[in-house]
Amino acid sequence: ANNTVYMVMEYQEGRNLQQYLKERGGRLSERFLRTVFPPLLDGLETIHGNELLHLDIKPGNIHIRPGGSPLLLDFGAVHGFPQARQSQPGQVVSPGFSPYEQYETNGYVGPWSDIYAFGATMRACIEGKPPPPARERYMRETMKPAKQAFRGQYAYGLLCAIDWAMEVDPLLRPQSVAEFREALLKDVEEPEAPDSTLGRLVGSLWNRG
């Protein structure tokens, strides 16, 4: 009506991930992450397969239904792909979750942009707070890699996947959902500490003495 476009969304019972995080005080379990996020990747892959980008993935836009199944909401920032945008009037930016290229007037967004936000959302689930804004990280990196900050608390492969998704340079991130999914589900063993072998050797010699 009145030459206005309206977005209609089906009502879904449950609560959003942001509320869930607040109730749990952050630091959600690895089991939760591996239950909720893979189905969301499937949905995101479908969106990208239709040459669309979500561009506003964050805990507040992820709905957890009573049975535990997740749902990606709020397509108000959706944009067609592939094409470079010459200007981005009214571009939605969610500090902590939007990638650097979304801050730029001529930033070239693509599937890698949604993947950054996806990784940032996962990081928020294990840290209990949003990551630093990408623009700040571009100027000076202050965020410790997840594989260091949460070592021993979550699977090493999962932490590496989050770090890869959150590379500030879009060319260094996974370029597709398929690439990110493979990294997320890959069983990567944590490397031994540099002195662990030496420590075992010294201990062995000590015991012999």
N, C-alpha and C positions, 0 to 999 in steps of 0.2 A: 504494500500500500504506500501511497505518497512517494513513489519512485525510490523506495528504500528496500535494500536487500536484508533479509532476516536469516539468521542461522538458527535452526531448530534442532535441539538435541533431546534424545530420549532420556527420560529420568531413570537413573540407576541407583539402587540402594547401596549403601556402603559408605566409605569415607576416603578422602584422598590421602596420598602417601605423606604429604606434609603433616597432616593431623596425626597420622600413625607414628611418624618420626618424633613428633613433639610428645606424644603420650609415652613413647618408649625411651625418650631421652637420647635418641640416636643410637649409634652402634648396633645396627641390626645384624642378625646372624648371617653367616654365609649361606645357610640353608634357605633363609628367606630370599636372599639375593638370587640364588639359583632357581628358585621357584617362580619368582615374580618377573624377572627381567627377560629371560628367553622368550616367553610368549609376547612380550612387548616388542622385542626385536622382530618377531614374525609379522606383527602388525605394521611396524615401521617399514619393513621390506616391501609390504604390499603398497604402502603409500608411495614409496620411491618408485616402485614398479609402474605406477600410474603417472610418473613424471611430476610428482608433487613433493614438497618439503613441508615438514611441520613447523619448524623454526621457533618453537616455544616449549620444548621438552624440559620439564622440571618437576619436582615432587608435587607441587600444587596442581599439576595437570595430569597426574596419574591416579586413577581411581581404583581402589581395592574393594571388590564386591564381597558380600558376606561369605561366599565359598572360598575366597582367597584369590580368585582369578582377577588379573589386572586389566585395566582399560585405559587407553590413551585418550585424553579429552582435549577440548579447546583447540579448534582448528581456525581460530580467528586470524592467525598469522600465516596461514598456509600460502605457499607460493609455488608457481610452476617452475619446472626445471626440465631440460637444461637451457639456461640462458644467463648471461651476465646482466646484472641490473645496472643501468646507468645512474639511477637515483633510487633512494629507498625512503620516500616520505612516510612518516608515521611508523617506521620500522620498530617492531617490538624487540626490546632488549631486556633480558632478565639477568641482572648482575650475578655473577657466579656460575651461571649456566649457559649463557649465550657465548659463542666463540668470538674471537677477535674480529673476524671478517664481518660479523653482523653489526659491529660498531661503525664500520667504514661506509661512507656514502656509496662508494663504488666497489664494495667488497663482493667478491665472487663466492656466492654460497652454493652448496651442493649437499649431497648425502653426508659428506664429511662434517658438515655443520651440525646436522642432527646428531651425528655420532659423538661429537664433542659434548653436546648437551646431555646425551645419554650417559656418557662416562662421568660427567660432572654430577649427575643425579645419583649414580651408583656411589661415587665418592662421598656425597653428602650422607648417604645411608650408613657408611661405615665410620664417618667422622662426627656426625651429629650436627653439622653446620654447613652452609654453602661454601664452596671453594672460593678463593680470591677471584675477583672479576678478571676476565681474560685480558682486558686492556691494561690493567695493572701488571699482570704477568708478562705482557709483551714489553713493558717498560723495564721491569726488573722482576725476575723470578724469585718469588718468596715461598712458593709451595713445595714442600718436601715430597718427592715421589712416593706414591702409595706403597711401592714395594719396599721402601725403607721405613716409612712412618708406621706401617701396620704389619711389619714383618713378624711372622709367627702367629698372627691372629687370624689371617685368612690365607687361602691357597695362593701360592706365589704366582701361578698362572693367571688367576683372577686379578691380582693386583697389577701385574704387567699389562693386562688388557686395558684396565682403567687408565693407566699411565699413557698407553699408546693412544687411546681415544682422546685424551686431554692434551695432546701436543698443541702448543700455541700455533705453530706453523701448520696450516691445513694440508700442505703437501706431505707432511710427516705422519699424518693420521691414517687410519684405515679409510679407504676410498669408497667402501661399500659395506652394507650390513653383513653380507656374507663373509667378508674379511674379518670384521670385528667379531662376529659370532664364532668363527673358527678359533680365533685367539682366546675368546672367553671360555670356550669349552675345552680348549687344549690343556692337557695335563702336563704343565711345565714344572719341573722339579726346582726347588730353591737351591741355589749354589751354596756350597759349603763356605763358611767363613774362611778367610785367607790363612788363619793360623790354626785351623782345626786339625789338619793333618799333622802339623808340627807338634801340636799339643798332645795328640794321641801317641806320637812317637816318643816324646819326652816322658809321658806318663808310663809308657811301656818300659822304657829304660830305667825309670825310677823304681818301678815295681820289681824289676829284676835285681836291682841293687839291694 
